[in-house]
């Protein structure tokens, strides 16, 4: 009887902190392919920008952990428990080919925040950003491969854009 009472008392006193370890905090995970020309640091920075923009609805969020060698970035209070709001963690795996990320979020008393929608929004925006970087990369490669006389004979507005 005493042992049961002690266990119940410990659970009661640990309260919300135990919720995190029991995976009762709402979370969602996704991954996205990283185009081969995007560096690990660039992919992490893009994730950070997109995640911070999307997750600021619950107060100021910032990068709380970044290790480019490990390919890891954390936004918000990922490592802390009993915090209301969103947090995100991303890790680059598969030799830099995929960016895996998770979003967790809970309101007061662990009421559910729409983490699935937040993950989808981040995935969608990252796809757009990766495509834009790919387009910029392809455009700059094609411009640098132009013959020098093509640039010299170009109309003034185009020459200004090329140089």
N, C-alpha and C positions, 0 to 999 in steps of 0.2 A: 504494500500500500504506500509506504513512504517513497519507494523508488518511483512509482507511477506519479505520485504527487510532485516529486522533484522534477521529473521529465516535463510534466505539464507546466510547472512553474518556469522552467528554463525556456520552453517554447513561448510562453506568455511574455516573459521579459525580453526575449530576443526580438519578438514582434516582427516588424517589417523587414529587418535585416535578414531574417531567415527566408523570406520570400524570394530574394534574389538568388540564393543558393539552391533553392528548390525549382528554379527556372519558371517561376510563376509570373515574372515580369514579362509583359508582352514584348516579343521581339520577332524580327523577320530577317532572313538572310537571302542574299542574291549574289550573282557574279556576272561579270562582263568581260568580254575578250578585249585585250589591250592590243591595238595595232602595233605591228613590229617596230615602227619607227619612233614610237613614243617611249621615252626613257622612263625608268622606274620613278625617279624623282618628279618628273613632269606628271605622270599618272597620279601620284600621291597628292601633288599640289592641286590638280584638277578635282580630285575627289574632295579634298578639303574645302575648296571654294564652293563646290556644289552642295556639299552636306551642310556647311555652315549657313549658306543662304536658305536652304530648305528647313533647317531645324531651329531657326531663331525664333519661332513662334513662342517658345517657352523660355524666353530670357536670352541673355547674351551667351553665345557659345563660341568657343575658340578651340584651337588645336591644343590638346592637353598632353599629347605624346606623339612624337615623330621620330622614327628611326629609319632613315632611307636605306641603310645597309640591310636591315631585316625586312624592309618593304612594308612597314606598319605605320598607320596613322590613326589616332583616336581623337574624336571630337566630343566635347562635353565630358560628363562624369562617367566614363565607361567603367572605370575600375572601382567606383564608389557605389555603395548600396544606399537604399532609402533616400534617393534623390528624385524629386518629381521633375519630369521633363524628358527630353530626348537625349540620346547619346548614340554615337556611331563609331564603328571600328572597321578599318579596312586593312586587308593584307594581300600582298601580291605573291602569287604562288605559280607553280608550273613553269619555272624558269622565266618568270616575267610575262607569261602569256595571258594570265587571268588575274583580275582584281576581284577578290571576294570581299563582301562587306555585309555587316549586320547593323541593324538599327534596333535599339530598344527604347521603350518609352512608357512611362507610367505617370499618371496624374496623382493627385492626393489620394492616399490610401490605396495605391496601386490600381486606380481605375484605368481602364485601357485607353491608350492614345492610338491613333490610327497609324501604327508602325508599318503595316503592309503598304498603305498608300504612300507613306513617306519613302519607303524603299523603291517603289515603282517610280516615283517622281525623280529620285536620285539616279536611278538606272536610265531613265529617259533622257535626263539632262546630260549625264555622262556620255551617252551615245552621241548626242548632238555635239558635245565638246570634242570628243574623239574624232568625229567626222570633220569638224571644222579644222582641227589640227592637221588631219590627213590632207584636206583640201589645201591648206596653207603650205604644207610640205610639198605637195605635188606642184602647186603653182610656183613656188620659189625654185624648185628643180627645173621646171620648164623655162622659167625666165633666165636662169643662169646658163641654160644651154643654148640661148639665142646667140646667133653670131653677133659680134661687136658692131658690124656695119648696120645690122637691123636696128639696133638701139640708137646708133648715131643718126640714122635716116628716119626715125620715128617722128610723128608729130609731137610738138612741144608738150601737150598735156600727158601723152602716153610716155614720152621720154622722162618726164618728171616722176611718173609713177614707177617706172622701171629702174631708175637710178637711186 
